[in-house]
Each structure stands twice: as C-alpha cells, then as structure tokens.
Amino acid sequence: MEGGPRPWNVLDMLNEDRLIAIQAPMVRYSRLPFRKLCRKWGVDVAYTHMVISDSFVKSQKARDAEFATEIDEGPLVVQFAADNDVVLGRAAVLVHKYCDAIDINCGCPQRWAIKEGIGGALMAKPQLVSDMVKQVYTQLPGANFPCAVKIRLLPNQRDTISYVQQIEQAGASWISVHGRTLAQRSSTPVNSENVKLVKESLKIPVVHNGDVFTKADAEKFGKDVNGVMSARGLLYNPALFSGALTTPMECVKDYIDLAMQHGTQLQNFQHHLSCMLKDTITRDKRLELQRVASVGGMLEFLDQTLF
C-alpha cells in the first residue's frame, strides 16, 4: 500500500463547534474490521490498539502483525507505547503516511506495561513524554503531523495540571484524559470535573475518556471538552454514538461481514460477538458461543441462533 496525501485533519475536527466521537485504543480489539464498523455507526475518529514501538521499529513481522489499514481508512490515529523518545520518533516515521496522527499511551494501568516502563509508568515521567513529542517533530520536520498524548489523572489534581501543561508546551496536538487514576478500577465513577479542569488549563483540545456507554453519556461528558472517547461502551454497542441503546442486529451483521472480508482471529471474533450480543442472547448461549472452536463453527452457531 502506497501512502500519500490524506484528506483528514483530526486537529481541525477537534476544533470544530461540535462533539467529536472517538473509538478508543483497546489492546487486541481496535483492529481494522472493528474500526470500520464503529465509523459506519457514528464514530468520527478511530484509534488502533496500543502498539509497542520498540518491536514495531525493529521487526517487519511485528509491523505486519500489529498494523493493518486501507488507503481510504480515516481518520485514523495509531497509538504507541514507548519508553524511548528516539524509538518513538522512528515509529512515527514508519506510519505517518498511513494515518492521521500518532498518540503516546501514558495511561495503560496493566502491571506488565508499568514494569516495562511504558503506559502508565509514563505518568511519573513528564520530561520523557515531552521529549517523545519533540522527537516526533524532529524526525518529521515540515510534515505537519500531529502527536497526541493519552493520560490518566494523577492523585493530586495540581500534579495533573502541571503534567499536561508541560506536555502542551512540548508541542502535543491534543490530550485525551481517562478520568481515573492508575490505581482506580473501572467500577470507580469517572471524575469528569477533573477532566474539565484539565481542559480549562490548556489551549489545545482535550478529549474525555471514561464511562461513555450511551449517546446521552457522550453528550453529558462532552459539554466541556472537544471530543468524547469510548472503549468498553463501543465493545458492547458499536452503534452507541448513533443513539442505539443496544447493538442493532444490522450492526452485528455488519461486523461479521467486515471480519470475513478482512480476516479475523477466532478469539477476537468470539469476544466482539459475545460483547455485542450481551443483551440479545442468554448467558448460557454466550458461554456456548465462546466454546466454539473455529470461525466456521461460529458462523454456523450464529446462523442457527440468530438468523
């Protein structure tokens, strides 16, 4: 696939006088078929899953496995996990012709990521993140290529404000804020007031992330920011930004068609369909679906159960 001029500008979109709907980066699940599905059902901007920059730069095999797109897919943001500014810059160079921005993951709370010095570990390293942002522009001079950052809240809000202001000064194009700290579980209500305070402290756009399960949630959390990002909400209902309260059957069929068109791993196929069908089939049927041992068997099961 040859990269070329792209018609999308995410930064301009975030500065529009409307709420921008964003599909969040999700490990394993923000793959091409799901991204295309979410766009079809109301998402404006889609993120890839978190890609490890070091292996991406070093290995063609990793690049082939971790990044798949199409020439007309967009707007698209590639999210990288990194612990080295130069390596992050090299990763940006590799993808910049095939996407519309990159994003630095500073919020992944998983223990393995923090142990490796990536994801949430970067919440303690604002200078390194600043260096990463600068390195993208150093390695792509004149490209006008955006570099965004995705964070979590720090326990002390003053520290959060200091952190984001330093990232803004380094040149970050926008900041997405998951409204919880690294220590807080998803059962803890999102702190939208502190996300709002981040927005008020910056000149660049800010995106709210957390507890967006319906269009009404998006509108509520989106009043004071430039965009709203959903992860779990879209896993269970990729049509949520269209106003649907549960996944329409047409949306389920669209996902199956896209997965067959682009290829899918059995585990991903099962997980997506199990989530989408949570309110449509019984728990026993969902467990039965998860035990099917092939994609072909899944299609047969769905045909017998739904269609």
VENHU-V464180 format. One record per residue. N is the residue number from 0. SS is DSSP state (a for helix, b for strand, c for the rest). PHI is phi in degrees with one decimal (NA if undefined). D_LAST is the distance of its C-alpha to the last C-alpha in Angstrom with 2 decimals. Layout:
N SS PHI D_LAST
N SS PHI D_LAST
This chain:
0 c NA 36.27
1 c -91.8 39.29
2 c -81.9 39.70
3 c -160.2 41.37
4 c -55.3 41.97
5 c -113.5 39.01
6 c -85.7 38.40
7 c -105.7 37.33
8 c -134.2 39.77
9 a -65.2 38.28
10 a -62.0 41.66
11 a -61.6 42.11
12 a -60.1 38.68
13 a -67.2 39.65
14 c -93.4 42.84
15 c -72.6 41.14
16 c -87.0 41.42
17 c -158.3 37.75
18 c -80.7 35.50
19 b -97.5 33.94
20 b -92.3 30.55
21 b -128.6 30.45
22 b -87.6 27.96
23 c -73.5 30.03
24 c -71.4 30.84
25 c -132.0 28.94
26 c -53.2 30.03
27 c 77.3 27.47
28 c -107.5 24.73
29 c -86.4 26.15
30 c -92.4 25.31
31 a -52.7 24.75
32 a -58.9 20.92
33 a -70.5 20.95
34 a -60.8 24.05
35 a -64.5 22.61
36 a -62.0 19.53
37 a -61.6 21.99
38 a -62.7 24.19
39 a -61.0 21.52
40 c -108.4 20.91
41 c 120.3 24.59
42 c -78.0 26.51
43 c -89.9 29.86
44 b -132.9 31.00
45 b -118.2 29.29
46 b -105.6 31.10
47 b -74.7 30.67
48 b -70.0 30.81
49 b -70.3 34.37
50 b -105.7 36.04
51 b -77.1 39.23
52 a -65.2 41.87
53 a -61.4 44.28
54 a -69.4 42.02
55 a -63.0 40.52
56 a -71.2 44.04
57 a -81.4 45.22
58 c -129.9 42.40
59 a -63.7 40.59
60 a -59.8 38.11
61 a -65.0 37.40
62 a -63.0 37.07
63 a -65.6 34.56
64 a -78.2 32.50
65 a -100.9 32.75
66 c -138.4 32.60
67 c -131.6 30.20
68 c -149.6 29.95
69 c -129.9 30.04
70 c -61.3 32.97
71 c -105.6 31.22
72 c -87.5 29.67
73 c 175.7 31.42
74 c -67.7 32.83
75 b -132.1 32.71
76 b -116.8 34.84
77 b -95.7 35.43
78 b -97.6 36.41
79 b -116.5 39.03
80 b -102.1 40.53
81 c -150.5 44.21
82 c -128.8 47.54
83 c -143.4 49.73
84 a -68.8 50.36
85 a -67.4 51.28
86 a -64.0 48.23
87 a -60.8 46.00
88 a -61.4 47.79
89 a -64.9 47.21
90 a -62.6 43.47
91 a -61.9 43.49
92 a -60.7 45.36
93 a -66.9 42.75
94 a -106.9 39.80
95 c -64.7 41.51
96 c -82.5 40.83
97 c -118.3 37.06
98 c -148.7 36.43
99 c -112.4 37.93
100 b -177.0 39.42
101 b -116.4 39.64
102 b -134.8 39.53
103 b -97.1 41.54
104 b -80.1 39.82
105 c -118.3 42.36
106 c -128.4 40.09
107 c -63.2 38.10
108 c -90.3 39.21
109 c -65.4 38.24
110 a -60.6 41.34
111 a -62.8 41.09
112 a -67.6 41.07
113 a -63.7 44.04
114 a -61.7 45.89
115 c -82.2 45.47
116 c 82.7 46.93
117 c -117.8 43.84
118 a 57.8 41.43
119 a -59.7 42.92
120 a -60.1 46.20
121 a -74.8 46.95
122 a -67.4 47.27
123 a -99.0 50.71
124 c -134.0 51.60
125 a -61.8 51.71
126 a -67.8 54.33
127 a -63.2 52.19
128 a -63.0 49.25
129 a -59.3 51.73
130 a -64.4 52.95
131 a -63.4 49.40
132 a -59.4 48.86
133 a -62.7 52.24
134 a -67.1 51.61
135 a -59.0 48.56
136 a -71.9 50.83
137 a -66.4 53.64
138 a -84.9 51.55
139 c -126.3 49.94
140 c -64.2 53.00
141 c 76.5 52.45
142 c -82.0 48.70
143 c 54.5 47.92
144 c -102.9 45.01
145 b -72.3 43.83
146 b -126.9 43.88
147 b -105.8 42.21
148 b -136.3 42.41
149 b -116.0 40.02
150 b -126.7 41.85
151 b -115.8 41.78
152 c -71.1 44.39
153 c -89.5 47.56
154 c -56.7 48.95
155 c -102.1 51.78
156 a -63.8 50.69
157 a -62.0 53.94
158 a -66.7 53.02
159 a -60.7 49.62
160 a -62.5 51.41
161 a -61.4 53.95
162 a -61.4 51.25
163 a -68.9 49.27
164 a -67.5 52.48
165 a -66.4 53.60
166 a -67.6 50.29
167 a -61.4 50.61
168 a -62.7 54.18
169 a -72.8 53.09
170 c 117.2 50.96
171 c -56.3 47.40
172 c -79.7 45.37
173 b -158.1 43.31
174 b -128.9 42.56
175 b -101.7 39.33
176 b -121.4 40.09
177 b -78.9 37.98
178 c -78.4 39.57
179 c -138.0 40.25
180 c -83.1 42.83
181 c -60.7 42.13
182 c -81.1 42.92
183 c -84.4 40.58
184 c -82.4 37.17
185 c -65.3 34.05
186 c -75.1 34.66
187 c -76.6 37.84
188 c -57.1 37.41
189 c -67.5 37.81
190 c -95.8 41.33
191 a -70.7 40.76
192 a -65.6 44.45
193 a -72.7 45.54
194 a -64.6 43.08
195 a -60.1 44.70
196 a -64.8 48.11
197 a -61.1 47.12
198 a -58.5 46.22
199 a -68.6 49.56
200 a -92.0 51.45
201 c -123.2 50.18
202 c -98.9 50.38
203 c -82.2 47.31
204 b -62.8 43.74
205 b -128.1 42.07
206 b -113.0 38.37
207 b -86.3 37.20
208 b -132.9 34.82
209 c 128.0 33.65
210 c 61.8 31.67
211 c -100.6 29.67
212 c -115.0 26.40
213 c -141.1 26.15
214 a -62.5 27.60
215 a -63.9 30.29
216 a -60.4 31.26
217 a -60.7 31.58
218 a -67.5 33.79
219 a -66.0 35.88
220 a -75.9 36.55
221 a -86.4 36.88
222 a -61.3 39.82
223 a -112.6 42.45
224 c -131.9 41.02
225 c -97.1 39.84
226 b -157.9 36.27
227 b -128.6 33.69
228 b -114.9 31.81
229 b -125.7 28.75
230 c -116.8 27.56
231 a -57.8 25.76
232 a -58.0 24.58
233 a -73.9 22.73
234 a -60.0 21.33
235 a -84.5 19.58
236 c -151.0 18.95
237 c -61.4 19.54
238 c -100.2 19.59
239 a -61.5 22.40
240 a -72.9 25.06
241 a -81.5 23.25
242 c 104.6 23.76
243 c -67.1 20.27
244 c -87.4 20.85
245 c -134.8 17.55
246 c -68.7 15.10
247 c -64.2 13.15
248 a -61.9 9.44
249 a -63.2 10.98
250 a -67.6 13.26
251 a -59.5 10.87
252 a -63.2 9.56
253 a -60.7 13.32
254 a -64.1 14.30
255 a -60.0 12.30
256 a -61.2 13.87
257 a -68.1 17.21
258 a -65.4 17.26
259 a -70.6 16.75
260 a -67.9 19.32
261 a -103.7 21.90
262 c 90.3 21.38
263 c -154.9 20.76
264 c -85.2 22.19
265 a -55.0 20.08
266 a -59.9 21.64
267 a -64.3 20.93
268 a -58.2 17.28
269 a -63.3 16.90
270 a -64.1 19.08
271 a -59.2 17.49
272 a -69.9 13.94
273 a -61.6 15.63
274 a -67.0 17.62
275 a -63.0 15.04
276 c -96.5 12.90
277 c -53.9 16.19
278 c -98.5 15.88
279 c -110.5 12.23
280 c -120.0 12.27
281 c -71.1 15.48
282 a -60.7 18.17
283 a -61.7 17.97
284 a -67.5 14.35
285 a -65.5 15.49
286 a -64.9 18.48
287 a -65.1 16.58
288 a -59.8 14.59
289 a -71.1 18.05
290 a -93.0 19.48
291 c -64.6 17.35
292 c -99.5 20.04
293 c -154.0 18.60
294 a -63.5 16.34
295 a -59.7 15.10
296 a -64.1 14.47
297 a -62.2 12.57
298 a -62.4 10.16
299 a -65.0 9.88
300 a -60.0 9.58
301 a -65.2 6.76
302 a -62.2 4.80
303 a -75.7 6.34
304 a -89.3 6.36
305 c -113.9 3.74
306 c -102.4 0.00
